[in-house]
Amino acid sequence: MAEINAELETAENQDVLVNNMLIRAKKRSNLLESKIEVLAIKKLQSEPLTMTETDPQGVEYTYDKVVLTSAELKILMGRSSGSFYEDIRTAADRMMQRYIVMEEPKAHQFVFRHYYHEVRYSNGKFSIAFENGMQPYLKNLSANYTKLSMPILWSFSTNGAFQLYLHLRSYIYKITEKPQSIKSQKEAEYIIKEYSVPELRANLGYIDLDDDDKIQREAKKPHPDWEKIDNLEKKPKYKRWSDFYTRVIKPGIKEINEKSDIYIAKTQTVKCGRGGKITGVKFYIQYNKAFFEKGGSTSDMRLVDGKEDVLEKYSPIPMENVTEILSIFPEDEKLITPVEAEIFYNDAKGDINAIKDAYECAKKA
């Protein structure tokens, strides 16, 4: 037990930088796998092992590797004793199925890349080797990342809280107010992050994207139709909004507000179509005044060319696209700026019709 406490004390003095693309990637993942992934990224940034091997043709190649101890694994599971072999074996199996997609639609280029080269457990040690080519997304990050507190992440006991926190925390830099200057939680500055219900279920790992060939094909598209994926699921989990909110979102918000540096002031459902079907949800996100009153600290700056910058990098878009997006909104009301139009375009992954549909639903609501 003393060994575990010592390991935990070390971890509590550290933060981890996670690429926003990895945070926002859609993946089926449980709490243990997610915590293993974060700890592996942290170790890769602080104490990587560079390994050299020879392929069947006799050509040498190198890859990065990290090793997690039994004590660290027990911390992640919240255990002090007992066997966890089957748990980590299942986690390893699912981890080896991970891949990410890097795509440049305009250049007609894409790359599907496996996340891990090898996951192995032997002699009480869990070793994780990353695929070559993943390094730019895992270490030496200089832009488009979020600095996360490992003690906060370790404190979450539900997967809903862990995944929801990761996603919402990656947008907190948009708040200009300093956490220590908050007068009251009610008066604190907030930002709004909106998701469609199917996309939120996918973000939090509650849609199995490998469940069906049709789902796989749709999920691998540059701009997946999450409503279509939602309807293709054979054995959906918490598909009804009331179930998803009660079982995942509500307890997740409770944990986040009690344990983390952000505070979800409220949620607001978005309804559209006949019967007022709930199609989306808005999260009102603030810094958590109580967290900072207790002595907590945070840093949400990104480093760009050696300078602090709180702007997330978005791909520049053609001016005609900006003009088209601006035309969606009444000109006399001046609802959005050209910069916000570019943000909408990137957040919608280039689907201007999706922006139009969202605006129409908002008007009806």
N, C-alpha and C positions, 0 to 999 in steps of 0.2 A: 504493500500500500504506500509506503514511503517513496518507492521508486516512481509510482504513478503520480503522486503529488509533486515530486520534483520535476517530472516531465511537463505536467500541467502548468506549473509555475513558470517554466521556461516559455511555454507556448503563449501564456497570457501577456508576455512582454513584447509580443510581435504582432505585426499586421501583415497582410498578404495583398499583393496587387493582382487583380484578375481582369483580363481583357474583357471588355464589354461584349464582344462578339461571342465569347464563350458563355458569359452570363446569360445572354439572351437567346442562345441556341436552344432549339426544341429538342428535348431528350427525355426518355423514360428513365427516371432515377428515383431511388429511395434515399432516406436520410443518411444511412451509412455510406452508400456510394458517393453521395455528394460531399460528405465530410472527408472521406478518403481523398477525393479529387482535390479539394482545397488544400489539405495538408501536403499532398504530393507536389502541388504547384508551389507552395511555400518552401518546401525543401529544395525544389529545383532552383528556386531563386536564391537560396542561402547556402546550401551544401550539396550541390549536384555531384554525381559520379559520372565521369565520361568513360564509357566502355568501348573496347575495340574487339571486333570479331571478324571472322573470315567467312565469306559466302561459299557456296559449293564450287564456284569457279576459281576460288583462291584469291578473290579480291577483298582487301580489308575495308571495313566500314566502321564508323563510330556512331554511338547514340548516347543520349543522356539517361541516367537511371537514378532513382532515389530508393531508400530503404526505410520502411516504417517498422518500429519495434513492437513487440507484444504489448508493452506498457502503453504506447501511443494508441494502438488499436483499442485497448480496453477503455481509454479515455473517450474515444469517439463513440463507443457503444454504451458508455456510462456504467461499465462493470468494473468490479475489483477482483472477481474470481470467475471460475467456470470456463467451459469450453466454448470457443466461438468459431471453430473450424468450418462448420457448415455455412455459417453466416458469411464469412469472408470468401468461401469458395463460390457461393452464389453471386456475391458482389464482383468477384474476379471474372466470372462468366459473362455477366452483363457489361462490365467495363470493356472487355475485349470486343464487344459489338459496337462500341462507340465510333463514330466518324463525324467529320465536319465537312461542310461544302463551302468552297471559296469560289465566287463566281463574278465574272465581268460580262454581263449580257450584251453590252454594246460591242464588245470585242469578240463576241461569240467564243468565250473561253470559260472553262470551269475545271475545278479540281476537287475530287472526292478524296479526302485524306483520312486514313485511320488515325485515331488519337493515341493509342498505346501500341508499342511494339511487342511487349510481353508483360504479363503479370504473373508473379510466382510467389508461393509461400513455402518456406523450408526452414527448418531449425528455428522456429519461432520468429522468423523475419518475413515481412511482406515486401517484396521488391517490385517496383514499377518502372518499366522502361518505356520512354516516350518515342514515338515514331520520329524519324528525321523529317525536318520540314515544319514541325510543330513549334520549334523554339521561338520564332518571332511572336507567337501568340501566348507564350508561357513565361518568358524571362526577358530581362533587359527592356522592359516596357517603357516607352517614352510618351505615349499618347493613347487616348481612348481606353482608359482603364479605370477601375474603381478600387480605392484602397479600403479594405475591409478589416474589421477587428476580429481576430480569431476567437477571443473570449466571448464575444457576442454570438458568433456562429456556433461555438461549442455549446452555448447555453440553451439553444433551441432543442426541444424534445419532440417536435412534430415536423414532418417533411413539409407540410403546408407553410408553416412559419419560415422555415429555412429558405425555401424556394421563393416565396413571396417577398421576403426581405431582400434577397439577392437582386431580384428584378427591380423593385421599387427603389432600393438604395442606390442603384446605378444612375438614377435620375436626380438625386438630391442636390447635385452641383448647380442645378438651375435656380435654386433658392439663393438670393443675394444677401439675405439677413444672416448675421453671424449668430451661431447658436447661443453664445453667452449673453446676447443682447435681448433675448426674448423676454417681454414683460409678463405675459401670461400665455398659457397654451392656446387659449381661445383667440388671442390676438396675433399669434405667430403667423408669419408668412407661410403660404402653402403653394404647392403646385398640384396640378391635376394630371393623372396618368390614366388613360382609358384603354380598355381591352375589350374585344369581342369575347363572349363567354367561351366559345370553342378554342380560341387562341390562348386564353388564360388557362384553360384546362391543359392545353399542350405545354405551355410555358412551365407550369408547375409539375409536369410529369404525370398527368392523369389521363393522357391519351397514349396508347401504345402504337407508335408510328410504324412498328414492324408487324402489327397484328394481321395485316392483309396486304396482298400485292397491290391492290388499287390504292390503299392508303399510302403505301411506300412510294408509289409513282407520283401521287399528288403532293406528298410531303417534300419530295425532292425537286419540285418545280421552283423557279425563282420567286414566284408569288403564289404560294399555296392557297387554295380555297378551304379555309378551316371549317366553314359550315358543311362543305361536302365531306371532309374528313370526319367530322363529328357524326354525320349520318351514316357513314360507312362502317363505323365501329360495330363489331359483333357482340362484344361483351363490355359495353361502356360502364365506367365507374363514376358515380355521382354525376350523371348526365343532366338530371333536372337541376335547375339553378338553386332551388330551395335545399336540396340535398347537398350540393357542392358548397353552398354558402354555410350551411349549418355544420357540416363535417370538416371542411377544410379552411374556408376563408375566415369565418368568425373566430375559431380557436387560434388561427394563425395571427390574426390581428391582435388578439388578446396577448399572445406571447411577445409579439413585436413591440407593442406599446409598453409592456412591463419590463422588457429586458434590453431593448436596443436604443440606438441613438436617433431613430426616426419614430414619428408618431403618425398613425393613420387616423385623422380626425373624424372622417366619415367615409362611407361608400354611398354611391348613388347609381341605381340601376338605369340602364338605357332601354327603352321599350320602342318597338317598331312593329308595323303591320297590324292586321286585324287581331283584336283581342288583347292588344298590348303585350305581345310576347317579349320577355326579357332577352335582349340580344347582346347586351354589353354591360360593363360596369366601370364606373369612375372611382378612382382612389384619390382622396385629398390628403396629401403627404406634407408633413411638417418636420422640423427638428423636434426632438423630444426634450422639453424643458426639464423634466424630472431627472433624466439621465445626466444632464450636465450639472444640475444642482448637486448631484451626488458625487461630483468630481470627475465624471466621464469626459473624455476628449475625443475629437475626431478630426480628420483631415480629408477634404474632398477635392483638393486641387489635382489637376493633371499637369505633368511636366511636358512641355512642348519646346524642343530646341533649347533646353536648359532654363526656360522661363516658366513661371507659374501661369496657368491658363485654366479658366473654368468652363471654356467652351468645348462642347463635344464636337469632334470632327465629323462633318457630313460631306458626302461627295458633291461637288458643284454640279448644278443642273442647267440645261439650256434655258435662255431667257424666255423662249416661247412657252416652256412648261410653267415657269413662274407666272407669266401673263394668264395662261389658261386657268391656273389654280386661283389667282386673284379674281378672275371673272365669275367664279362660283359664288362668291360672297357679294352682297349688295355694296356697290361702290360708295354710296353716300354714308354707309354706316362705318366704313373703315375698320372692319373687324380684324383683319390680319395685315401684317407687313410683308414685303418681299422675302425677308429673312425667315419669317414664320412659314411662308409658302414653301420655301426650300426644305424646312424641317418637316412639314407635312408630307412633302413628296418623298423624302427619305424614309420617314416612319411608315409610310404606306407602300414602301418598296416600289415606287414608280407607278403605282396603280391610281391614276387620277380619278377613275370612276368610283373607286372605294372612298376617296375624299368627298366626292359629290354625294354618294349614298349616306355617308356619315353625317354630312351637313343636313341633308333632307330629314334624316331620322331625328337629329337634334332639334330642327325646327318643329317637327311634330310633337316631340317631347315637351 
